[in-house]
Amino acid sequence: MDGSGMDGSGMTDRTGLFDLTGRSALVTGAAGGIGSAVAGALARAGAAVLVTDVDGAAAAAVAGKLSASGLTADSAALDVRDRAAADSAVSRAAALADGRLHILVNNAGVTAPAMFDKLEEESFRRLVDIHVMGAFHCTQAALPFLPTDGTGRVINVTSSAGLTGTLGQVNYSAAKAGIIGLTKSLARELARKRILVNALAPLAATPMTETIRTDPKFAERMLARIPLGRWAEPEEVAGAFVFFASDAASFVTGQVLPVDGGMVM
Ligand SMILES: NC(=O)c1ccc[n+]([C@@H]2O[C@H](COP(=O)([O-])OP(=O)(O)OC[C@H]3O[C@@H](n4cnc5c(N)ncnc54)[C@H](O)[C@@H]3O)[C@@H](O)[C@H]2O)c1
């Protein structure tokens, strides 16, 4: 298999399209929410997964659960703003497979809502630092380890906020729109190395969305914007990450896929 999903006869091997056996993955911000669901889904698809988070103990707990259920996982403390820590985490992830890192998921993120007239410069810089610079550091650290045989993947996490804007989230929207630009330019640059770069704009019930799901001021208005009329559990959005990581996505690059119950069309 060469990352195209085709076997030697020119026929598509449909059974193996989503099989990640023999590949390694590094997921940032994977101690909870969407990141831990993605780490689990990639591991169940056969990948050896390095679970990383700024909260190293929580990342270790997630990796411990995966290992206990017979999957291949390890963990590392990684603040995505720290380039040296990113370099060391990438080496650890590559050591889980054949010395290469096949799949990088730039998932770590935070929000800090404030209306623009009250938005502080420090908060704006912090969000750009975590989202955009975090993806920059981790991807640049990963680049020498990403295979050039069609199996190398960078999967970024953006948001509907980066696509359509959100009230009270200029900092977050700017950072998430930055990730979209990074995704598209990098997809063009890395295409010659057969490395695919895509992004997802998910929507899921996680600690990040707790206020908007539970505060009566927001909850009903938000649900009304989701055509499927409900929130997804993180596990429900994780399958789209497996798709982008797998041979099934061998001809897809530079795309932003909303996985949000139809909110952004
Ligand atoms: N939940 C949603 O509906 C939704 C919608 C759109 C986009 N997103 C994006 O999805 C991603 C995951 O969000 P979530 O909802 O699971 O949030 P979450 O708050 O549940 O998880 C985020 C994780 O990132 C970690 N983190 C924070 N700062 C970090 C740093 N500097 N370095 C490394 N790790 C760090 C946190 O410790 C946490 O484990 C984020 O990029 C978020 O912006 C989420």
The ligand as an SDF file (V2000), in Angstrom:
LIG
                    3D

 44 48  0  0  0  0  0  0  0  0999 V2000
  -15.7920   21.7900   21.0600 N   0  0  0  0  0  0  0  0  0  0  0  0
  -16.2030   22.4320   19.9710 C   0  0  0  0  0  0  0  0  0  0  0  0
  -17.4100   22.5150   19.6640 O   0  0  0  0  0  0  0  0  0  0  0  0
  -15.2010   23.0870   19.0740 C   0  0  0  0  0  0  0  0  0  0  0  0
  -15.6650   23.8750   18.0240 C   0  0  0  0  0  0  0  0  0  0  0  0
  -14.7620   24.4140   17.1300 C   0  0  0  0  0  0  0  0  0  0  0  0
  -13.4200   24.1870   17.2940 C   0  0  0  0  0  0  0  0  0  0  0  0
  -12.9840   23.4730   18.3590 N   0  0  0  0  0  0  0  0  0  0  0  0
  -11.5310   23.2710   18.4910 C   0  0  0  0  0  0  0  0  0  0  0  0
  -11.2790   21.9110   18.7630 O   0  0  0  0  0  0  0  0  0  0  0  0
  -10.0770   21.7940   19.5170 C   0  0  0  0  0  0  0  0  0  0  0  0
  -10.3390   20.9580   20.7570 C   0  0  0  0  0  0  0  0  0  0  0  0
  -11.2880   21.6430   21.5470 O   0  0  0  0  0  0  0  0  0  0  0  0
  -12.1480   20.9520   22.6980 P   0  0  0  0  0  0  0  0  0  0  0  0
  -13.5290   21.3950   22.5050 O   0  0  0  0  0  0  0  0  0  0  0  0
  -11.8310   19.5230   22.8050 O   0  0  0  0  0  0  0  0  0  0  0  0
  -11.5750   21.7650   23.9400 O   0  0  0  0  0  0  0  0  0  0  0  0
  -11.1180   21.2820   25.3930 P   0  0  0  0  0  0  0  0  0  0  0  0
  -10.9850   22.5220   26.1790 O   0  0  0  0  0  0  0  0  0  0  0  0
  -11.9790   20.1920   25.8720 O   0  0  0  0  0  0  0  0  0  0  0  0
   -9.6710   20.6600   25.1080 O   0  0  0  0  0  0  0  0  0  0  0  0
   -8.5890   21.4490   24.7100 C   0  0  0  0  0  0  0  0  0  0  0  0
   -7.3130   20.7780   25.1970 C   0  0  0  0  0  0  0  0  0  0  0  0
   -6.1990   21.5950   24.7810 O   0  0  0  0  0  0  0  0  0  0  0  0
   -5.2780   21.6510   25.8580 C   0  0  0  0  0  0  0  0  0  0  0  0
   -4.4400   22.8490   25.7330 N   0  0  0  0  0  0  0  0  0  0  0  0
   -4.7710   24.1370   26.0060 C   0  0  0  0  0  0  0  0  0  0  0  0
   -3.7170   24.9400   25.7930 N   0  0  0  0  0  0  0  0  0  0  0  0
   -2.6840   24.1510   25.3730 C   0  0  0  0  0  0  0  0  0  0  0  0
   -1.3490   24.3830   25.0070 C   0  0  0  0  0  0  0  0  0  0  0  0
   -0.8240   25.6100   25.0490 N   0  0  0  0  0  0  0  0  0  0  0  0
   -0.5940   23.3330   24.6160 N   0  0  0  0  0  0  0  0  0  0  0  0
   -1.1130   22.0800   24.5920 C   0  0  0  0  0  0  0  0  0  0  0  0
   -2.3750   21.7920   24.9660 N   0  0  0  0  0  0  0  0  0  0  0  0
   -3.1540   22.8160   25.3400 C   0  0  0  0  0  0  0  0  0  0  0  0
   -6.1280   21.6500   27.1070 C   0  0  0  0  0  0  0  0  0  0  0  0
   -5.3820   21.2540   28.2460 O   0  0  0  0  0  0  0  0  0  0  0  0
   -7.2410   20.6740   26.7240 C   0  0  0  0  0  0  0  0  0  0  0  0
   -6.9220   19.3330   27.0810 O   0  0  0  0  0  0  0  0  0  0  0  0
   -9.6170   23.2260   19.8110 C   0  0  0  0  0  0  0  0  0  0  0  0
   -8.6490   23.6240   18.8560 O   0  0  0  0  0  0  0  0  0  0  0  0
  -10.8920   24.0270   19.6240 C   0  0  0  0  0  0  0  0  0  0  0  0
  -10.6270   25.3750   19.3250 O   0  0  0  0  0  0  0  0  0  0  0  0
  -13.8300   22.9200   19.2560 C   0  0  0  0  0  0  0  0  0  0  0  0
  1  2  1  0
  2  3  2  0
  2  4  1  0
  4  5  1  0
  4 44  2  0
  5  6  2  0
  6  7  1  0
  7  8  2  0
  8  9  1  0
  8 44  1  0
  9 10  1  0
  9 42  1  0
 10 11  1  0
 11 12  1  0
 11 40  1  0
 12 13  1  0
 13 14  1  0
 14 15  2  0
 14 16  1  0
 14 17  1  0
 17 18  1  0
 18 19  2  0
 18 20  1  0
 18 21  1  0
 21 22  1  0
 22 23  1  0
 23 24  1  0
 23 38  1  0
 24 25  1  0
 25 26  1  0
 25 36  1  0
 26 27  1  0
 26 35  1  0
 27 28  2  0
 28 29  1  0
 29 30  1  0
 29 35  2  0
 30 31  1  0
 30 32  2  0
 32 33  1  0
 33 34  2  0
 34 35  1  0
 36 37  1  0
 36 38  1  0
 38 39  1  0
 40 41  1  0
 40 42  1  0
 42 43  1  0
M  CHG  2   8   1  16  -1
M  END
$$$$
